Amino acid sequence: MSLKIESPYDHMLHLAALQGNLGKLRLVLDSGRVHIDVQDADGTTPLMLAAANNHVTCLRELLEHGADINAQRHTSGASALYYAAQNGHLEVLKWLIKLGADLNLSTHEGSTAFVVACHSNQLDVAQYLFEEGADVNIRIADGSTALFLAAQEGHLHVVHFLLKIGADTNVQRKDGTSPLWMACQQGHSEVVKLLLEHQADADCPRADGATPLFKAAQKGHLAICRMLLQHRPRLGLLDNGIAVLHAAVSKGRTDVCLFLCQNGADALLCDSHGQNSLDIALANNDLLLHTLLQEVSSKPRTV
């Protein structure tokens, strides 16, 4: 059995980098008692801490002493460049790239500095990384792209930038979820509008059969439903045996239900279990919605 030799200086180097204390950092380095890339329990190095906290002088000092610029945390695979991108520290990022940081180094989840910049709404960082050659359409482990994550978070300006530089609008996550689908679920109406203007598929279903309109209706996002209806998505039974109106009724989205009925949805259409929208409303004890659906179902439908 061998014992790991511990040194109190290990912690001191991390602390100096975290605080941006250049004097203390130099003191510890000059002592010769600690390795430049000493790691904590999670694999974090002093360079990562300096990058994450925007301490440029400490970062440069560590690099001059030979710190591994592409070292990765063993728990996540994140690097100094990744943390700088995530936190929007553009000057730190520029230094790291200038000194040879790997632009497309990925974490254990497959994320890169560019992906996390877009996910974190760091537009300036994303633009710089793109100019330096970052892969725009790289997919992380679950199939998500930078565009997907930006759309999910509602980062309108980042989404606009990504579409402008050629990001794939209709790329789907492994479960079939598209950027548009996710934006519809989250209620990001401006992002939805922008994606539709860039030829996003308004009727692209997820693996479970749910379409963007299905999810928007289920969540009660009326403004988004209005936008999607302009692209003539399906109102009948979907592959999951449920119609969009059924989804809205099941959640009691009265305004959405009435809008859908006014635009061609059939309140008497049965799902795969033989229940129509009136049955679902009654089962949910939503008597007001049941009454309203009875009224609209007795009128001629708009085709």
C-alpha positions as CSV (number, residue, x, y, z in Angstrom):
1,M,0.0,0.0,0.0
2,S,1.3,3.5,-0.9
3,L,0.2,6.7,0.7
4,K,-0.4,9.9,-1.2
5,I,1.8,12.7,0.1
6,E,-0.3,15.6,1.2
7,S,0.8,19.2,1.4
8,P,-0.9,22.3,2.9
9,Y,0.5,24.3,0.0
10,D,-1.9,22.4,-2.4
11,H,-4.8,24.2,-0.9
12,M,-3.0,27.5,-0.8
13,L,-2.4,27.5,-4.5
14,H,-6.0,26.9,-5.2
15,L,-7.0,29.6,-2.8
16,A,-4.7,32.2,-4.4
17,A,-6.0,31.4,-7.8
18,L,-9.6,31.6,-6.6
19,Q,-9.0,35.0,-5.0
20,G,-6.9,36.4,-7.7
21,N,-4.1,37.0,-5.2
22,L,-1.0,37.2,-7.4
23,G,1.4,37.8,-4.6
24,K,0.3,34.7,-2.7
25,L,0.2,32.7,-5.9
26,R,3.9,33.6,-6.7
27,L,4.9,32.8,-3.1
28,V,3.5,29.3,-3.3
29,L,4.9,28.7,-6.8
30,D,8.3,29.9,-5.8
31,S,8.3,27.6,-2.7
32,G,8.6,24.7,-5.1
33,R,6.4,22.6,-2.7
34,V,3.4,22.2,-5.0
35,H,2.8,21.0,-8.5
36,I,1.5,23.6,-10.9
37,D,-1.4,21.4,-11.9
38,V,-2.3,20.2,-8.4
39,Q,-6.0,19.0,-8.4
40,D,-8.6,19.1,-5.7
41,A,-11.0,16.2,-5.1
42,D,-13.0,17.0,-8.2
43,G,-10.0,17.4,-10.4
44,T,-10.1,21.2,-10.4
45,T,-6.7,22.9,-11.1
46,P,-5.6,26.4,-10.0
47,L,-5.7,27.4,-13.7
48,M,-9.4,26.5,-13.9
49,L,-10.1,28.6,-10.8
50,A,-8.3,31.6,-12.2
51,A,-10.2,31.3,-15.6
52,A,-13.6,30.8,-13.9
53,N,-13.1,33.9,-11.8
54,N,-11.6,36.2,-14.4
55,H,-8.2,36.6,-12.8
56,V,-6.1,37.3,-15.9
57,T,-2.8,38.1,-14.1
58,C,-3.0,34.9,-12.1
59,L,-3.9,32.9,-15.2
60,R,-0.9,34.3,-17.1
61,E,1.4,33.6,-14.2
62,L,0.2,30.0,-14.0
63,L,0.7,29.5,-17.7
64,E,4.2,31.0,-17.6
65,H,5.0,28.4,-15.0
66,G,3.8,25.6,-17.3
67,A,0.2,25.0,-16.2
68,D,-1.6,22.5,-18.5
69,I,-3.9,24.7,-20.5
70,N,-6.1,21.7,-21.6
71,A,-6.3,20.0,-18.2
72,Q,-9.8,18.7,-17.5
73,R,-11.7,17.9,-14.3
74,H,-12.1,14.2,-14.0
75,T,-15.6,14.6,-12.7
76,S,-17.0,16.6,-15.6
77,G,-14.3,17.0,-18.3
78,A,-14.5,20.8,-18.0
79,S,-11.4,22.8,-18.8
80,A,-10.1,26.4,-18.1
81,L,-11.5,27.5,-21.5
82,Y,-14.8,25.9,-20.7
83,Y,-15.2,27.9,-17.5
84,A,-14.1,31.1,-19.1
85,A,-16.7,30.6,-21.8
86,Q,-19.5,29.7,-19.4
87,N,-18.9,32.8,-17.3
88,G,-18.4,35.2,-20.2
89,H,-14.8,36.1,-19.4
90,L,-13.7,37.1,-22.9
91,E,-10.2,38.5,-22.1
92,V,-9.3,35.2,-20.3
93,L,-10.7,33.2,-23.1
94,K,-8.6,35.2,-25.7
95,W,-5.5,34.5,-23.7
96,L,-6.2,30.8,-23.4
97,I,-6.8,30.5,-27.2
98,K,-3.8,32.6,-28.0
99,L,-1.7,30.2,-25.9
100,G,-3.0,27.1,-27.5
101,A,-6.2,26.0,-25.7
102,D,-8.1,23.4,-27.6
103,L,-11.2,25.1,-29.0
104,N,-13.3,22.0,-29.4
105,L,-12.2,20.1,-26.3
106,S,-15.4,18.4,-25.0
107,T,-16.7,17.5,-21.5
108,H,-17.9,14.1,-20.5
109,E,-21.4,15.2,-21.8
110,G,-19.9,16.2,-25.1
111,S,-20.3,20.0,-24.5
112,T,-17.7,22.5,-25.7
113,A,-16.8,26.1,-24.9
114,F,-19.0,27.2,-27.8
115,V,-21.9,25.2,-26.6
116,V,-21.8,26.3,-23.0
117,A,-21.3,30.0,-24.1
118,C,-24.6,29.7,-26.1
119,H,-26.3,27.9,-23.3
120,S,-25.2,30.6,-20.8
121,N,-26.2,33.5,-23.0
122,Q,-22.6,34.7,-23.5
123,L,-23.1,36.2,-27.0
124,D,-19.7,38.0,-27.3
125,V,-17.9,34.8,-26.3
126,A,-19.8,32.7,-28.7
127,Q,-19.1,35.1,-31.5
128,Y,-15.4,35.1,-30.8
129,L,-15.2,31.3,-30.6
130,F,-17.0,31.0,-33.9
131,E,-14.5,33.4,-35.5
132,E,-11.7,31.2,-34.1
133,G,-13.2,28.1,-35.8
134,A,-15.5,26.5,-33.2
135,D,-17.9,23.8,-34.5
136,V,-21.4,25.4,-34.6
137,N,-23.4,22.2,-35.1
138,I,-21.5,19.9,-32.6
139,R,-23.9,17.7,-30.7
140,I,-23.6,16.8,-27.1
141,A,-24.3,13.3,-25.7
142,D,-28.1,13.6,-25.8
143,G,-28.1,15.1,-29.3
144,S,-28.6,18.7,-28.3
145,T,-26.8,21.5,-30.2
146,A,-25.9,25.0,-29.2
147,L,-29.1,26.2,-31.0
148,F,-31.2,23.7,-29.1
149,L,-29.9,24.9,-25.7
150,A,-30.1,28.6,-26.6
151,A,-33.7,28.1,-27.7
152,Q,-34.5,26.1,-24.6
153,E,-33.3,29.0,-22.4
154,G,-35.0,31.7,-24.5
155,H,-31.7,33.4,-25.4
156,L,-33.1,35.3,-28.4
157,H,-30.0,37.2,-29.5
158,V,-27.9,34.0,-29.3
159,V,-30.5,32.1,-31.3
160,H,-30.5,34.9,-33.9
161,F,-26.7,34.8,-34.1
162,L,-26.7,31.0,-34.5
163,L,-29.2,31.1,-37.3
164,K,-27.3,33.8,-39.0
165,I,-24.1,31.7,-39.1
166,G,-25.9,28.6,-40.4
167,A,-26.9,26.5,-37.4
168,D,-29.2,23.6,-38.4
169,T,-32.7,24.7,-37.5
170,N,-34.3,21.3,-37.4
171,V,-31.7,19.2,-35.8
172,Q,-33.3,16.9,-33.2
173,R,-32.2,15.6,-29.8
174,K,-32.0,11.8,-29.6
175,D,-35.6,11.8,-28.3
176,G,-36.8,13.7,-31.3
177,T,-37.1,17.1,-29.6
178,S,-36.3,20.0,-32.0
179,P,-35.3,23.5,-31.0
180,L,-38.8,24.7,-32.0
181,W,-40.5,22.1,-29.9
182,M,-38.5,23.0,-26.8
183,A,-39.1,26.8,-27.3
184,C,-42.8,26.0,-27.6
185,Q,-42.8,24.1,-24.4
186,Q,-40.9,26.8,-22.5
187,G,-43.2,29.6,-23.9
188,H,-40.4,31.5,-25.6
189,S,-42.7,33.2,-28.2
190,E,-40.0,35.4,-29.7
191,V,-37.7,32.5,-30.2
192,V,-40.5,30.5,-31.7
193,K,-41.2,33.3,-34.1
194,L,-37.6,33.6,-35.2
195,L,-37.2,29.8,-35.7
196,L,-40.4,29.7,-37.8
197,E,-39.0,32.6,-39.9
198,H,-35.9,30.4,-40.6
199,Q,-37.9,27.4,-41.8
200,A,-38.2,25.4,-38.6
201,D,-40.6,22.5,-39.1
202,A,-43.8,23.6,-37.3
203,D,-45.2,20.0,-37.2
204,C,-42.1,18.0,-36.3
205,P,-43.1,15.4,-33.7
206,R,-41.0,14.2,-30.8
207,A,-40.4,10.4,-30.4
208,D,-43.5,10.2,-28.3
209,G,-45.6,11.7,-31.1
210,A,-46.1,15.1,-29.5
211,T,-45.8,18.0,-32.0
212,P,-44.8,21.6,-31.2
213,L,-48.5,22.7,-31.3
214,F,-49.4,19.8,-29.0
215,K,-46.9,20.9,-26.4
216,A,-47.8,24.6,-26.7
217,A,-51.5,23.8,-26.3
218,Q,-50.9,21.6,-23.4
219,K,-48.9,24.4,-21.7
220,G,-51.4,27.0,-22.5
221,H,-49.2,29.2,-24.7
222,L,-51.9,30.8,-26.8
223,A,-49.7,33.3,-28.6
224,I,-47.4,30.5,-29.7
225,C,-50.5,28.4,-30.8
226,R,-51.5,31.3,-33.0
227,M,-48.1,31.4,-34.7
228,L,-48.0,27.7,-35.3
229,L,-51.5,27.5,-36.7
230,Q,-50.3,29.8,-39.6
231,H,-48.2,26.9,-40.7
232,R,-51.1,24.4,-40.9
233,P,-50.0,21.8,-38.4
234,R,-52.0,18.6,-37.8
235,L,-55.2,19.0,-35.6
236,G,-56.3,15.4,-35.9
237,L,-55.0,12.4,-34.1
238,L,-51.3,12.3,-33.8
239,D,-49.1,9.2,-33.7
240,N,-49.6,9.0,-29.9
241,G,-53.3,8.6,-30.4
242,I,-54.1,12.0,-29.0
243,A,-55.1,15.3,-30.7
244,V,-53.9,18.7,-29.8
245,L,-57.3,19.7,-28.5
246,H,-57.3,16.7,-26.1
247,A,-54.0,17.9,-24.7
248,A,-55.3,21.4,-24.1
249,V,-58.6,20.1,-22.5
250,S,-56.7,17.7,-20.2
251,K,-54.9,20.7,-18.7
252,G,-57.9,23.0,-18.6
253,R,-56.5,25.5,-21.1
254,T,-59.9,27.1,-21.9
255,D,-58.6,30.0,-24.1
256,V,-56.5,27.6,-26.1
257,C,-59.3,25.1,-26.5
258,L,-61.7,27.7,-27.8
259,F,-59.0,29.0,-30.2
260,L,-58.3,25.5,-31.6
261,C,-62.0,24.8,-32.0
262,Q,-62.4,28.1,-33.9
263,N,-59.7,27.1,-36.2
264,G,-60.8,23.6,-37.2
265,A,-60.2,21.3,-34.2
266,D,-63.0,18.8,-33.6
267,A,-64.3,18.6,-30.1
268,L,-66.1,15.3,-30.9
269,L,-62.9,13.6,-32.2
270,C,-62.1,10.6,-30.0
271,D,-58.6,9.7,-28.8
272,S,-57.2,6.1,-28.9
273,H,-59.1,5.3,-25.7
274,G,-62.4,6.4,-27.2
275,Q,-62.8,9.7,-25.3
276,N,-63.5,13.0,-27.0
277,S,-62.7,16.4,-25.6
278,L,-66.1,16.7,-23.8
279,D,-65.5,13.4,-22.1
280,I,-62.1,14.6,-20.9
281,A,-63.4,17.9,-19.6
282,L,-66.2,16.0,-17.7
283,A,-63.7,13.5,-16.3
284,N,-61.6,16.4,-15.0
285,N,-64.8,18.0,-13.5
286,D,-64.2,21.1,-15.6
287,L,-67.9,21.9,-16.1
288,L,-67.3,25.3,-17.6
289,L,-65.0,24.0,-20.3
290,H,-67.4,21.1,-20.9
291,T,-70.2,23.5,-21.5
292,L,-68.1,25.7,-23.8
293,L,-67.1,22.7,-25.9
294,Q,-70.7,21.6,-26.2
295,E,-71.5,25.0,-27.6
296,V,-68.7,25.1,-30.1
297,S,-69.2,21.5,-31.2
298,S,-72.8,22.3,-32.1
299,K,-71.6,24.9,-34.6
300,P,-70.2,24.3,-38.1
301,R,-66.4,23.8,-37.9
302,T,-63.9,26.0,-39.8
303,V,-62.0,23.7,-42.2
